[in-house]
Amino acid sequence: MSHHCHATNCKINVPPEMFMCRRHWFSLPKQLRDKIWKTYRKGQCDDMNPSNAYCLAAKECLKFIADKEGIVPDTRLYDMFLARE
């Protein structure tokens, strides 16, 4: 099962364990890519229970990409997870 790249408005399908398509992933600074991997937990997409640290890292990545592309980031998914507590 795949999903779309998490970059705002990107429709490229990626495997479940991948956060973004290749183009967007490698346009992130290594520090942000490392933050995603550090906070990622295998199975979090299946149980829909990512950590707050992962959600915050994801939002940081989405904002970085959106800023580079001159668009407003869509962080609703991660805002929803962060609001659950």
C-alpha positions as CSV (number, residue, x, y, z in Angstrom):
1,M,0.0,0.0,0.0
2,S,1.4,3.4,-0.9
3,H,0.5,7.0,-0.1
4,H,1.2,10.4,-1.6
5,C,4.3,12.3,-0.8
6,H,3.6,14.4,2.2
7,A,4.9,17.6,0.6
8,T,2.0,20.0,0.1
9,N,0.2,19.4,-3.3
10,C,2.5,16.6,-4.4
11,K,0.6,13.6,-5.9
12,I,3.6,11.2,-6.3
13,N,2.9,7.8,-4.7
14,V,5.6,6.5,-2.4
15,P,5.9,3.4,-0.2
16,P,4.3,3.6,3.3
17,E,7.7,3.8,5.0
18,M,8.7,6.8,2.9
19,F,7.8,10.3,4.0
20,M,8.3,12.1,0.7
21,C,9.1,11.5,-3.0
22,R,12.7,11.5,-3.9
23,R,12.7,15.1,-5.2
24,H,11.2,16.5,-2.1
25,W,13.1,14.3,0.3
26,F,16.5,15.3,-1.1
27,S,15.6,19.0,-1.2
28,L,15.3,18.8,2.6
29,P,18.5,19.6,4.6
30,K,20.1,16.5,6.0
31,Q,19.3,17.7,9.5
32,L,15.6,17.6,8.8
33,R,15.8,14.2,7.0
34,D,17.6,12.8,10.1
35,K,15.0,14.3,12.4
36,I,12.3,12.4,10.5
37,W,14.2,9.1,10.7
38,K,15.0,9.6,14.3
39,T,11.4,10.1,15.3
40,Y,9.8,7.5,12.8
41,R,8.4,4.3,14.3
42,K,7.8,1.4,12.1
43,G,4.0,0.7,11.9
44,Q,3.0,4.3,12.9
45,C,1.2,4.6,9.5
46,D,-0.7,1.4,10.2
47,D,-1.9,2.2,13.7
48,M,-2.2,6.0,13.0
49,N,-0.3,6.8,16.2
50,P,2.8,8.8,15.3
51,S,4.7,10.4,18.2
52,N,4.4,14.2,18.8
53,A,8.1,14.4,18.0
54,Y,7.5,12.9,14.6
55,C,4.5,15.2,14.0
56,L,6.6,18.2,14.9
57,A,9.5,17.1,12.6
58,A,7.0,16.4,9.8
59,K,5.5,19.9,10.1
60,E,9.0,21.4,10.1
61,C,9.8,19.6,6.9
62,L,6.5,20.5,5.2
63,K,7.0,24.2,6.1
64,F,10.6,24.1,4.7
65,I,9.4,22.6,1.4
66,A,6.4,24.9,1.1
67,D,8.6,27.9,1.7
68,K,11.0,26.8,-1.1
69,E,8.0,26.4,-3.4
70,G,6.3,29.6,-2.4
71,I,3.1,28.0,-1.1
72,V,1.3,27.6,2.2
73,P,2.1,24.3,3.8
74,D,-0.8,21.9,4.5
75,T,-0.1,20.6,8.0
76,R,-3.6,19.6,8.9
77,L,-2.8,15.9,9.3
78,Y,-0.1,16.5,11.8
79,D,-2.1,19.3,13.6
80,M,-4.8,16.7,14.0
81,F,-2.4,14.2,15.6
82,L,-0.9,16.9,17.9
83,A,-4.4,18.0,19.0
84,R,-5.4,14.5,20.2
85,E,-3.8,15.0,23.6
